[in-house]
Amino acid sequence: MSEKYDVVVIGAGPAGYVAAIKAAQLGMSTACVEQWIDDKGKVRLGGTCLNVGCIPSKALLDSSHKYHEAKADFDVHGISVGETTMDVAAMIARKDKIVGQLTGGVAGLFKHNGVTALAGTGKVLAGAKVEVTDKDGNVQVVEAGSVIIAAGSLPVNIPPAPVNGDTIVDSTGALEFTEVPKRLGVIGAGVIGLELGSVWGRLGADVVVLEALDSFLPMMDQQISKESAKIFKKQGLDIRLGARVTGTEVKGDEVIVSYATADGEHTETFDKLIVAVGRRPRSEELFASDSGITLDERGFIFVNDFCETEAPNVYAVGDVVRGPMLAHKGSEEGIMVAERIHGKPAQMNYDCIPSVIYTHPEVAAVGKTEQELKSDGIPYKSGTFPFVASGRALAANDSDGLVKILAHEETDRILGCHIVGPSAADLVQQVVIAMEFGSSTEDLALTVFGHPTLSEAVHEAALAVDGAAIHIANRKKRK
């Protein structure tokens, strides 16, 4: 006789484990299927984000940033530290310790909330049943009142640069280098490529980023993209746009990369090459043909605004469905679905999902870009404030970048915020909250911000929308 649960979740990443915990908190019997097994044969929770994505990459970003500060920036504060060295093995060990602490924490939360972890690969069958196959090939069928698919995503591979796990690696392999490569190539100038390139560039690698597109960070507001490109170039990242990789050749401990640009064919030799051209949904072999679930043309599971698939009582959340591949987006979808299964009228506001690139300075955004507003014919106004005019940023010797706020020309409602600068990830969240409540720039302008803080840059940008900024010369006067 098969086991029965009110809710069965497939995948224990940020979307899946959050959905499972929420469902259990609401009083539903819940199981979560996860195929990731650790070296002791136990199920490892947390998915890509906690194990080989968000968390380990941020650990390396922070370690490398502190090294770079000690090596290059302390002298401006009058601090002398002598020769600065990096123990790469110790840095990686610290990263692994953090990962272990957090994945173990999820296991503890499962136990506390009564979530059953099932080790194996999940497959949705007709009638909201889930087939679970463990690492030894043993199969069991679990019955569910509802199924939540949260299987996540995988790195995209490209034929010209096949990953070999040594000289050519994906984002996972780039977290495990045992030494700093002297020459590092990165294919892709997106979030992952810029973050990983920054890690190893700060530690001394000569980094060349090859991006096939002719524009830099095209999904960001163009003013922020241009400012970011200028900052990264100043930091030493060699970002080559319009550079399409056509082939690779591994010779000993080196890899020769061939790429084409508008002015012809080129080659570059690296010690390591990171392939970071994006991620794709993990949707293969995830459901039976008669399950009723369908995929779109890009391999994403088709869902409506409430993450319902076309199969009764089967939902899908996170990276396997439309929208940005962001851990927090998936987590909130997981909560929404758990609440809807329980009968609550929960919903998501997809217009208020922030995105962040954790370089230094950080790049963060929420809402519409200026080019999107122009394309959609929406009347708008904008205000910007540079961090070089921020007393707190200057005191911290961290004054690159700016804050930009976009608002509707007639209603003054905030439509977007775009930041490149110190603590951009935290600053943009203030505007996310404002947008969630339908705030205007006047609402932000009338809010008291502490001094001296980086947050004052958000305040001043809101004031600048109507030409009323205090600490910069305004482009226009308040009407």
N, C-alpha and C positions, 0 to 999 in steps of 0.2 A: 504494500500500500504506500502510495507516494505521500510526501509531506505536503502540508497545506499552510499557506501564509496569506494574510490580507494583502500584503505588498511584497513583491520580489523585485529587487533592483539589480540590474546587470552593470557592473562597473563600480569601483570604489574610489574614483577620483573625486575632485571637489563637487561635481554635480551629483554623483552617485552616493557618496557617503553622507553628504548633507541631506539629500532626499531621504535616505534610510533613517537617519537620526530623527529627522522631523516627523516622518511617518510613525516611528516608534513613540515619540513624545506625544503624539495625538492618540495613542492607545491602540494602534494597529499592530498586529503581529507582522514582523518584518525580517526578511532575509536579504543579504547582499552577496552577489556572486562576483568573485574576483579571481582572475587567472594568474596574477603576479604572485610568485612564490619566492621566498627569500632562501638564503643558502642553508637554512635549517629545515627547509621543507614546510614552513608555515606561510599562510597567506599574508601578503604584504599589502597593506591598505594605503590609500593616498593617491594612487594613480600617477600619471606623468608629472603632474604639478609638484607633488611633494617629493617624489623619488628622483626624477631626472629633468625637471622643468623649472617652474617658478622658484621654488625654495632653494635648491642647490645653486642655481645660477645667481640668485641674489646674494647667497653666502659668498660666492667667489667675487661678485661685483663689489661687495663691501670690503672684503679682505684686500682686493687689488687697489681699491680706492684709498684705503688707509696707507698702504705701502707707497702709493704715488704721492700722497700728501707728505708723508715723512721724508720722501726722497727729494721732492721738488717744491713743496709749498711751505714747509715749516719755517724756512729762513726768513720769510716775510714777517713772521710773528716774533722774530728774534730768537728762535729755538734752533740750536745746533745739536744734531744727534750722531754725527760721525757717519761712518759707512753704513748704508742701509742695504740689507739683503733680504731675500724672500726664500723661505723654506717651502717649496711647492708641496712636498709631501704633508707637511703640517697643515697647510691651507686646505688640501683635499680632505685630510682627516677631520678637520673642524667641520667642513661641509657635510661629511658623512655622519658625524655625530648629531648635527642639527636635523638631518633627514631622519635618522633613527629615532630621535626624540619626538618628532612630530608624527611620524607614522605609528609609533607606539602609542602616542596620545590618541590617535583615531581609534586604535584597537581598544583602548581604555574607555572611550566614549561609547563604542559599540556595546561593550560589556555593561556599562552603567545604564544604558538605555534599553538593553535587552534585544539588540540587533544580532541576528545569527549570521556569521560570516561563512559562506560556502566557497571552498577552494575549487576552482575549475573554470572552464569556459562556458558561458551561458549562450543558449540559442532559444529564441522565442518560437514556440509551436502554436498551432491553431488553438483557439479556446483559452488564451492567456495562460498557457502552460510554458514552463521553462525547462529545457533539457540542460543538465549540468554534467560536463565531462571533465573528470579530474586528470592530473598529469599522467596517471597510469592507464588512462583510457576507460576507466570505469564510468558508467553512465547512470544517472538517476533523473527522474522527471519530477519536478516540483510544481504543484498547482498553486495558482495565485488568484486573488480577487482582482488585483491590478498589477501590471508590469510596468516598470520604469526603465527604459534603456538609457544608459549613461556610459557607453563604451569608449568614449573619448576619441582621440585622433593619433595619427602616426606621422613621422616626418616624410615629406615628399622626396622621393629619389629621382634623379635625372640620369638618363642613359650616358651623357658625356662624362659624368663623374660618378662612377659606381663606388659606393662606400665599401671599403675593405677593413675598416676598424683599426687601421694603423696610420697610414699616411693620409688617407681620405676618410673623414669621419662625419657623422651627423651631429646634431646638437647634443645627443647623449654622450658620444665619444669625446666631444670637446670639453666636457666636465671632468674628464679623467686623465688629462695630460700629466705625465710624471715630471716634465720639465718644460720650461718656457721655450717654445720654438723660436728660432732666430728669425725665420721668414714664415709668415702665416698668411694664407689666402682664405678668403671667405667669399662664398658664392651666395649673394643675396644681401641687399642693404635694407632688410626689414627689421622688425623688432629683435628677432633672435640673432641675426647676423651682427647687428650693431652692438647688442649687449655682449655677446661672446667676443667679438673683435675688441671691445673696450677692455674686457678682463685681461686678455693676454697682451694687448697693446700697452696697458699701464705697467705690466710686469717686464716690458722690454722688447717684445716682439715687433718686428716691422710688419705692419698689417696692411694688406691690400684687399679692398672689398670690391668685388666685381658684380655689378648690378645690370641686368639686361634692359631694364626700363631706362628711358631717357630722362625721367624726372625723379627727384629724390623725395622719398616719403610722400607719394602722391595722395595717400588717404588722409593726410594731415592738412590743416590750413596752410596755404602756400606761403604766407608770411612766416609762419613758424617753421616750415620746412626749410626755407632759405636761411633763416637765422640758425637753425640746428646744423645745417650743412657747413656753415661758416665756422661754428664752434668746433665741430668734430674735425674739420680740416686743421684748425689751429692746434688741436690736441695731437695731431699726427696721423690720423686715419686717412689712408689714401683711398678715397672712394671714387671709383671709375664708373660713370654712368654710361648706358648704351653699350655695355660690354657683355656680349652673349657668349657663354662658354660653349665651345664646340668639341672639346675632347681633353682627355687627360692621359698621361703616360707616367707610370711609376717606374723609377730607376733607382734601385737601392733604397736609400732612406729619403729620397726626394720624389716630388711629384711635379711634372711639367704640365702646366695648364695652357691650352690653346684657347684663345677667345677672339671674337670678331667685333670690331667697332666700325663706325662710319668711314674711318680712314684706312681700313684694311685688317689683315690678320696679325695677331700678336701672340707671343708666348711669355710665360712667367714661371719661374721655378720657386717652389716652396718646400719647406720641411714638413708642414702640415697643411691640409686643406679641409675647411669646414663647409659642408653643404647645408645651407640654411635658406632654402627657397620656399619654405612654407610647410603647412601640415594639411593632411587630408583626413576625412572622417574614417573611423575604424568600423566600417559597415559591412565588410565581407563576412559571409557565413554566420551572420548574426541572427538570422531568422529563416524559418522554413518557407518554402514557396507558397504554401497555402495559409500562411499566417495572416494575410491581409495587409501586411506592411509594404509600402512602396518607397522607392528612392527617386530623387530628382536626377537631373542630367549630370550633376557633379558628385553624385554618390551620397548626398545627405538624405537622411530619413525625412520623408514629407510629413510635416505637422502643421496644425493651425496655430492661431495666436496663443492658445492655451496648452501647446505642446502635445496635443492629442494626435496620434497617428490615425490611419484609416482602419486600423483593427480595433474592435471594441475593447475597452479597458486596457489598452496598451499606449503608453506615453513614451516620448523620447526627449532628452534634454542635453544641454551642453554642446560639445564639439561635434556630435553626430547630427545636429540640426542646423538650420539656417542661422545666419547672424555671426557676429564676431566670435572667434575662438578665444574666449576669455574665461578664466576660472570663476570669477565673480558672477559673470552672466549665467554660467551653468549652475552655480550654487543657488542663485535666486530662482532660476527655473525649477530646480529640484524642490525648493520650498513651496513654490506656487503649486506644483503638481501634487505634492503630498497633501496640501491643504484642500485642493479641489477634490481629491479622492475622498477626503474626510467630509466633504460637503460644504466647504467654505468657498465663497465667491472670490477667490484670490485671482490677481492678474499681475502682469509685468508691465512696467513702463520702459519700453525699448528705446525711448528718446533720451533717457537719462542714464546711459551706461558709460562710465568713464573708461578710457584706454590710456595705458602708460607704457613708455619705453624707459627702462631703468638704467639708462646711461648716466653720466654725470656731465652736465646737468641733466635732470630728467626731462622728458617730454610727455605732456599729458593733455588730454582733450576730452570734452563732452559736448554733445549736440552737433549743430550744423557748422560747417566751415563757410568761409566767405564765398568760395567758389560755388558751393552748393546753393547758397542763398541767391546768388546771381543767376545760376542756371534755372532755379525754380521760380524766378521772378518775384521773390519776396522782398519787399522794401525793408531795408535794414540800416542800422547805424553801428559804429564800432568805436571802441576806446582801447588804447594800449598804454601800458606803463612799463618802462624798462627797469630791471633790477639794479642798474647802475645808479639809479636815483633813490634806491632803498638804503636807508642808514643801516639796517640790520644786515643786509647782504654785503655791504661794503665792510662792515665790522668783521664779518666772517670771511672776507677775501673770496667771495663767491657771488659775483655780481653779473655774470653772463646771462643773457636772455631777457624775456619780457612776458607780460601777461596781456592777453587780448580777450575782450568780451564783445560779443555780438548781440544785438537786441533788435526787436521789431521797431521799425521807424515810427509807426503810429501808436502802438500799444505800450512800447518800452519793455515788453516781456523779454526775458533773457532767452536767447536761442542757442547760444553756444559759448564755450570758453576754451581757450587754447593757450597753453603755457609751455615755454622752455625755460628752465631755470632751476634754482635750488628748491628742493622739496615740492616740485611741481605736482607729484602724485597726491600729496596731502592738501595742497592749496586748491587743486581743481575740485576736490571733494566738497569744499565749502560751496562752490557754485552748483555742484550736483544737487546738494540739499536745497539750495535756493530754487533751482529749476523744478525740482520735484513738487515744490509748493507753489509753482506758477509765479515766482517773484519777478519783479522788474529791476532794472538797474538802479532805479531810485530807492528801492528797498535796501539794496546793498549800500548805496551811498548814504542812507540815513542810519545805517548800523554802525555802532562804535567798535572799532578795531583797536586792539592793544598796541602800544608803542614802546619800544621799537620791535616790530615783528615783520616777518616775510609776508604775512597775511595782508599787511597794509598795501602791498602791490595790487591785490585783488580789489581792495577798496578804491584805490586811486584809478584803476582801470575802469571801474564802474562809474566813477565821477567823470572820467575822461570821455565816456560815451556822449555826454551832453556838454563837453567842453568846460567842465568844472573841476578838473584835477588841480590839486594844490601844489604838488611838489614837482611838476613839470610845466613847461610852457604849453598851453592848450592850442590846438589847431583851429578851434572855433570857440565862440562865446556861447554860453547858455542863452537860449531864446527866452 
